[in-house]
Amino acid sequence: MSYHPDSLAGKDVSYTIHPFTNLALHEEKGPLIMSRGEGVYLYDEQGKRYLEGVAGLWCTGLGFSEPRLVEAAHRQMQTLPYSHTFAHRSTPPVIELAERLVGLAPAGLSKVFFMNSGSEANDTAIKFVWYYHNAIG
């Protein structure tokens, strides 16, 4: 074991399961702990810089700690951190982004349905196809 059990690495091994990870090896070696991000780079606890070439797998396509995004998120968190769009509810950012996306979309695409992930988007697309074909008989 190359880490102290009470360290962040030790706590990670004790409490976290990592996908696509050899858990026996992980228990022996411990994790590589990233402590901050800047632009396209991540930095570990010792300050070593790594180029993040896969956009955090899903959600950092615009980089880490982008000042304009930080400020926009800060403003929104002060105003309304979250609200869903179920049962006739909406929010100004949802409406404004939907309008902008429809304006950029090819002709004939006139609605936006927001999802949290690609998996949800694929599942929902299939459900929309089923719904459409049931509706038209």
N, C-alpha and C positions, 0 to 999 in steps of 0.2 A: 504494500500500500504506500503510495507516494504523497499522501496528504494526511492531515490531522482530522480525526473524526468530528471535531467540533468546528472545523473550518467550513467555509461555503462549499468547498468541494465535498467534504465529508457529509454535509447536510444534503447536498444534491444527490449523492449516492444513496443516502438513507431514505429520501422522500420522493424522488423523481424517477419515472421511467421515461427513457428517451426512445423515440421511434428510430428504426433503422440503425440500432446500436447493439453491439455485442455486449450484453449486460454483464457477463462475467469479466470481460476485459475492462469494461467501464468501472466495475467495482474495484478492480485492481489498480487501474491508472488514474481514475477520477476524470472529471470533465475539463474541457478547455473553457474557461469562464470569460465571456466577453463582457466588458464593463461599460463601454460607450461606443457610439458610432458618430461618424462625421463624413458627410458626403457619401462616397462609395466605399469608405473604409470602416472597419471595426477594429477595436483595440481591446486586447486582453487585460487581465488584472495587472500585468507587469508593464503595460504600455506598448507592447509589440503590436504593430499595425498589420492588418490583413485586408487585402482587396476582397470585398464581398461581391462575388461574381454571379450570384444567383438571386439577387434582389430579396434576400431574406426568405427565400422560397416563394413567398406570396405577397408581401405587403410593403416592400421598401423600394419599389421601382423608381421613386423620386429621390432616393438617397436617405441618409440618416441626418437628423437634426437640421434639416433645411430651415433657415430662419423664417421664411415666409409661411411655411406650413406650421411651424411652432406657434407663430403669432396668430394665425387663423384658428388653430386648435384652441389656443388660450382664450381667444375672444368667444368662440362657440361654447367652450366649457363654462365660461362665466354667464352666458345667456341661457343655453339649454343644452346640457351635456348629452342627452339622449331622449328620444321619443320614437316609438314604433309607428308604422304606417298601416296598421290593421284597423278594421272597423271605421273607415272614413276619416282617420286621423292623418295629418301631415304636418310638415314644418317648412318654414321658408327655405332652408338649404335644399331640402328634397325637391321642392317645386322649382326652384331656380336652376338646380343642376339638371333636372329632367328636361326642362325647356331648352337648356343649352345643348344637351345631348341630342335631342330630337332635331335641333337646328343643324347639327353636324352630321346626322345620320342620312343615309341614302333615302331618296323619295320613297314614300310608302310606309316608312317606319315612323309611327306617330305616338308611340307610348314607350315608357321606360318602366321596368320592373327591377328594383334594386335587390341584390342578394349579398350574402356575406362571403361566399366562396364559389369557386368553380364547380365543386361538387353539388352545391345547392342550385347553381345556375343550370347545370345539366339535368338534374332531377326535375326542376321546375319547367324546363323546356319540354321535357317528355310529357309532363302533366298538362301543359298548355296544348300540346298536340292532341292528347286524348280528349281534353275538354272540347277543343275545336271540332274534332271529328264526331264526337257525341252530339254536339250542338247542330251540326249539319246533317246528322242522320247517317 
